[in-house]
Amino acid sequence: MPGRDPGPSIKDDELYEKLRDEGNSKEKAARIANAAANRGRSDVGQEGGSSPAYEDWTVDELRERAAELDVEGRSDMRKDELVEALRSH
């Protein structure tokens, strides 16, 4: 929505709004936008995190992540179904 003002604590309004439009939380969008303003967008973009492949997770860990994302039917899914549901979410 054009014309929104995220407030004075956001240092890169354009990036903040793009991240929010992509579905990121306000907190995450603010954190990324402010880091980009302080260190430069390309530096922040290269940072990224790492996580083991879903195949390396336990079924309990997969179900917990699926619960965080509100994946329906997760309690009845097998490991391969959980992995597919998480990847397509």
C-alpha positions as CSV (number, residue, x, y, z in Angstrom):
1,M,0.0,0.0,0.0
2,P,1.8,3.1,-1.2
3,G,2.2,6.0,1.3
4,R,2.6,3.9,4.4
5,D,5.1,5.2,6.9
6,P,6.7,2.4,8.9
7,G,8.0,4.9,11.4
8,P,11.3,6.6,12.3
9,S,13.0,3.5,13.5
10,I,13.1,2.0,10.0
11,K,16.1,3.2,8.0
12,D,15.3,1.7,4.6
13,D,11.5,2.2,4.1
14,E,11.5,0.8,0.5
15,L,13.2,-2.5,1.5
16,Y,11.0,-2.7,4.6
17,E,7.8,-2.4,2.6
18,K,9.1,-5.0,0.0
19,L,9.8,-7.5,2.8
20,R,6.4,-6.9,4.4
21,D,4.7,-7.4,1.0
22,E,6.5,-10.7,0.7
23,G,5.0,-11.8,4.0
24,N,7.8,-11.2,6.4
25,S,6.9,-10.1,10.0
26,K,7.3,-6.5,11.0
27,E,10.2,-7.4,13.3
28,K,12.1,-9.4,10.6
29,A,11.5,-6.8,7.9
30,A,12.7,-4.0,10.3
31,R,15.8,-6.0,11.3
32,I,16.8,-6.7,7.6
33,A,16.0,-3.2,6.4
34,N,18.0,-1.6,9.2
35,A,20.9,-3.9,8.7
36,A,20.9,-3.1,5.0
37,A,20.8,0.6,5.6
38,N,23.8,0.3,8.1
39,R,26.0,-2.2,6.1
40,G,24.7,-2.1,2.5
41,R,22.1,-4.3,0.9
42,S,24.6,-6.5,-0.9
43,D,26.4,-7.2,2.3
44,V,23.3,-8.2,4.2
45,G,22.0,-10.3,1.2
46,Q,25.2,-12.4,1.2
47,E,24.9,-13.2,4.9
48,G,22.2,-15.8,4.9
49,G,21.9,-18.6,7.3
50,S,22.4,-22.3,7.0
51,S,20.3,-25.2,8.3
52,P,20.5,-28.9,7.8
53,A,18.4,-30.4,5.0
54,Y,14.9,-31.4,6.2
55,E,15.8,-35.0,5.5
56,D,18.3,-34.7,8.4
57,W,15.7,-33.5,10.8
58,T,13.7,-35.8,13.1
59,V,10.0,-36.3,12.6
60,D,9.4,-34.4,15.9
61,E,11.5,-31.5,14.6
62,L,9.6,-31.5,11.3
63,R,6.3,-31.5,13.1
64,E,7.3,-28.6,15.3
65,R,8.4,-26.6,12.3
66,A,5.1,-27.5,10.5
67,A,3.2,-26.3,13.6
68,E,5.0,-23.0,13.5
69,L,3.8,-22.6,9.9
70,D,0.3,-23.9,10.6
71,V,0.6,-26.8,8.1
72,E,-2.7,-28.7,8.2
73,G,-2.7,-32.4,8.8
74,R,0.9,-32.5,10.1
75,S,0.2,-34.8,13.0
76,D,-0.8,-37.6,10.6
77,M,2.0,-37.1,8.1
78,R,5.0,-39.4,7.6
79,K,8.5,-37.9,7.4
80,D,8.6,-37.6,3.6
81,E,5.1,-35.9,3.6
82,L,6.3,-33.4,6.2
83,V,9.4,-32.6,4.2
84,E,7.3,-32.0,1.1
85,A,4.7,-29.9,3.0
86,L,7.4,-27.7,4.4
87,R,9.1,-27.2,1.1
88,S,5.9,-26.3,-0.6
89,H,4.7,-24.0,2.1
